Structure formats: C-alpha cells, structure tokens
Amino acid sequence: MLGQVGIVLAGIDLPKLQVQLPRLLAEKAIAAWEREVDESAPEKETCEERLRRHQSGMLALIGLSIIEGGHWQGDVVKVDLDPVLIGLAVDAADDLSS
C-alpha cells in the first residue's frame, strides 16, 4: 500500500523546504557529490549493499543542492531541499538505530 501512495505522491509537484544543516554534515554531503564513483551497479549485491549505494547517492544529491543554493551562516548552511530527499534522510536515520 505504501508503494501505491508513493506512486500518487511522485506525480505531485511538491515545494522544496528550507532546512538548516550543521557545517560538518553539509561538507560531507558536498564531498559525496564531488567524489568520483563507479556508476555501474555490481552484478550481484546484497540488499544492504544496494541500500548503502542508494543512500550514498541521496547524500550526494543533498550535496549538489548545497553547492547550487546553500546559504552559509557560520556553522550552518540553509538550503532548500526536495521533500523526497528529506524523507529519505529521515528513513536513513531510522536505520541508524538498528
């Protein structure tokens, strides 16, 4: 069912939301974007490896958003993020407690 809700939501143009991130996390996200990566998926990867690869890509997209529109204010950066990226980051936070 959740996937079906996602199909409907994916077709809606949702507004970006301004978030504030600590400098250290923002710099790591930028580094993820600037890192050279082998874009081909391995022939066989575990579910955990696929999840890690997907999360790395989402972190890189947050880094790109910071590069393109982040506003640095001391030890934080304010940036407008797509709600999808925010949701995926929150999901990744849930995985940290596992």
C-alpha positions in Angstrom: 0.0 0.0 0.0 2.8 2.4 0.9 4.3 2.0 -2.6 0.9 2.8 -4.2 0.7 6.0 -2.1 4.3 6.8 -3.3 3.2 6.4 -6.9 0.5 9.0 -6.4 2.8 11.4 -4.5 5.6 11.1 -7.1 3.2 12.7 -9.6 2.7 15.8 -7.4 5.0 18.8 -7.7 5.8 19.3 -4.1 7.5 22.6 -3.0 11.0 22.5 -1.6 11.5 23.0 2.1 14.3 25.1 3.7 16.4 23.2 6.1 19.4 24.0 8.2 22.3 21.6 8.4 25.4 21.8 10.6 28.6 22.7 8.6 30.2 19.3 9.2 27.3 17.4 7.7 27.0 19.8 4.8 30.6 19.5 4.0 30.3 15.7 4.0 27.3 15.9 1.6 29.3 18.1 -0.7 32.2 15.7 -0.6 29.8 12.9 -1.5 28.8 14.8 -4.6 32.3 15.7 -5.6 33.6 12.1 -5.2 34.2 10.1 -8.3 32.1 6.9 -8.3 31.8 3.8 -10.4 28.2 4.3 -11.6 27.7 0.7 -12.6 25.9 -1.5 -10.1 27.7 -4.8 -9.3 26.2 -7.8 -10.9 25.3 -9.2 -7.5 24.8 -7.0 -4.5 23.1 -7.7 -1.2 20.0 -5.7 -0.1 22.2 -3.9 2.4 24.8 -3.0 -0.3 22.1 -1.7 -2.6 20.6 0.4 0.3 24.1 1.8 1.1 24.7 2.7 -2.6 21.2 4.3 -2.8 21.8 6.3 0.4 25.2 7.5 -0.8 23.5 8.8 -4.0 20.9 10.7 -2.0 23.6 12.2 0.2 25.4 13.3 -2.9 22.2 15.0 -4.2 21.9 16.9 -1.0 25.5 18.0 -1.5 24.6 19.2 -5.0 21.7 21.2 -3.6 24.0 22.8 -1.1 26.5 23.7 -3.8 23.8 25.2 -6.1 21.8 27.1 -3.5 23.1 26.8 0.0 23.5 29.9 2.2 26.3 29.5 4.7 25.8 31.3 8.1 28.6 30.5 10.4 28.5 26.8 11.4 25.3 26.0 9.5 24.0 26.1 5.9 20.4 26.8 4.9 19.3 25.1 1.8 16.0 24.3 0.0 15.6 20.5 -0.3 13.2 18.4 -2.2 10.8 16.7 0.3 11.8 13.3 -1.2 15.4 13.9 -0.1 14.3 14.9 3.4 12.1 11.8 3.7 14.9 9.5 2.6 17.3 11.1 5.1 14.8 10.6 7.9 14.4 6.9 6.8 18.2 6.6 6.9 18.1 7.9 10.4 15.7 5.1 11.4 18.3 2.6 10.1 20.9 4.0 12.5 19.1 2.7 15.5 19.0 -0.9 14.0 
